[in-house]
Amino acid sequence: MVMRGDSINTQFKKGVLEMIVLLCVSKKDMYGYELIEEVSKVVDVNDGTIYPLLKRLTNEKYAETYLEESTEGPPRKYYKITVLGQARLEELKESWSTFADSVGKFIKESSKK
């Protein structure tokens, strides 16, 4: 049985995951596993969630990839934010900020009653 709160939490994750991934690669280019570790510090994710998102971000030209040799095995595919991705990130941050402010204000006003 899935609890309603879990369902809501899943929807929150889906909504902010794109922004978190773009924030990560805007700081530095990262490979998939490295991104999973970084994003996991904020939300619980796995490779089945991150890799399809990375593919979509690449297809939509928000990120691009390149291969780099690794001392620990095969070459790694790194993800790098594009100019279009940077614009998308700013749009997502603005939307998130507006949403969070509205919800915070509503919660604060509701608790006064």
C-alpha positions as CSV (number, residue, x, y, z in Angstrom):
1,M,0.0,0.0,0.0
2,V,1.4,3.4,-1.0
3,M,0.7,6.2,1.5
4,R,-0.6,9.4,0.0
5,G,2.3,11.3,1.5
6,D,4.7,9.1,-0.4
7,S,2.9,9.9,-3.6
8,I,3.1,13.6,-2.9
9,N,6.8,13.4,-2.1
10,T,7.4,11.6,-5.4
11,Q,5.7,14.4,-7.3
12,F,7.8,17.0,-5.4
13,K,10.9,15.1,-6.4
14,K,9.9,14.9,-10.1
15,G,9.3,18.7,-10.0
16,V,12.6,19.7,-8.6
17,L,14.9,17.0,-10.0
18,E,15.6,18.8,-13.2
19,M,16.5,22.0,-11.4
20,I,18.8,20.1,-9.0
21,V,20.6,18.3,-11.8
22,L,21.0,21.5,-13.8
23,L,22.3,23.3,-10.6
24,C,24.9,20.5,-10.2
25,V,26.2,20.6,-13.7
26,S,26.2,24.4,-13.7
27,K,28.8,24.3,-10.9
28,K,31.0,21.7,-12.7
29,D,30.8,19.1,-15.4
30,M,29.9,15.7,-13.9
31,Y,29.5,12.1,-14.9
32,G,26.4,10.1,-14.2
33,Y,27.4,8.3,-11.0
34,E,28.9,11.5,-9.6
35,L,25.6,13.3,-10.3
36,I,23.6,10.5,-8.5
37,E,25.8,10.9,-5.4
38,E,25.4,14.7,-5.5
39,V,21.6,14.7,-6.1
40,S,21.2,12.1,-3.4
41,K,22.4,14.6,-0.8
42,V,19.2,16.5,-1.5
43,V,16.6,13.9,-2.6
44,D,16.6,10.1,-2.6
45,V,17.3,9.0,-6.2
46,N,18.8,6.2,-8.2
47,D,20.2,5.6,-11.6
48,G,16.8,4.6,-13.0
49,T,15.7,8.1,-12.2
50,I,18.8,10.2,-13.2
51,Y,19.9,8.6,-16.5
52,P,16.5,9.0,-18.2
53,L,16.5,12.7,-17.0
54,L,20.0,13.2,-18.3
55,K,19.0,11.8,-21.7
56,R,16.0,14.1,-21.8
57,L,18.1,17.1,-20.8
58,T,20.6,16.2,-23.6
59,N,17.9,15.7,-26.2
60,E,16.3,19.1,-25.2
61,K,19.8,20.8,-25.6
62,Y,19.9,21.8,-21.9
63,A,23.0,19.7,-21.5
64,E,25.7,18.2,-23.7
65,T,28.0,15.3,-23.2
66,Y,31.7,14.4,-23.8
67,L,33.9,11.4,-23.0
68,E,36.9,11.6,-20.8
69,E,39.4,8.9,-20.0
70,S,39.3,7.4,-16.5
71,T,42.0,5.8,-14.5
72,E,39.4,3.5,-12.9
73,G,38.0,1.8,-16.0
74,P,36.4,2.9,-19.3
75,P,36.0,6.5,-20.4
76,R,33.3,8.4,-18.5
77,K,30.5,10.4,-20.1
78,Y,30.4,13.9,-18.6
79,Y,27.4,16.2,-18.7
80,K,27.9,19.9,-19.2
81,I,25.2,22.6,-19.0
82,T,24.6,24.6,-22.2
83,V,23.6,28.2,-22.6
84,L,20.0,27.0,-23.2
85,G,20.3,24.9,-20.1
86,Q,21.5,27.9,-18.1
87,A,18.5,29.9,-19.2
88,R,16.2,26.9,-18.3
89,L,17.9,26.7,-14.9
90,E,17.1,30.4,-14.2
91,E,13.5,29.9,-15.2
92,L,13.2,26.8,-12.9
93,K,14.8,28.7,-10.0
94,E,12.4,31.6,-10.4
95,S,9.4,29.3,-10.6
96,W,10.5,27.3,-7.6
97,S,11.1,30.5,-5.5
98,T,7.7,31.9,-6.4
99,F,6.1,28.5,-5.6
100,A,7.9,28.1,-2.3
101,D,7.1,31.7,-1.2
102,S,3.4,31.2,-2.0
103,V,3.2,27.9,-0.1
104,G,5.2,29.4,2.9
105,K,3.0,32.4,3.0
106,F,-0.1,30.2,2.9
107,I,1.2,27.9,5.7
108,K,2.1,30.9,7.9
109,E,-1.4,32.5,7.4
110,S,-3.1,29.2,8.0
111,S,-1.3,28.7,11.3
112,K,-2.5,32.1,12.6
113,K,-6.1,30.9,12.7
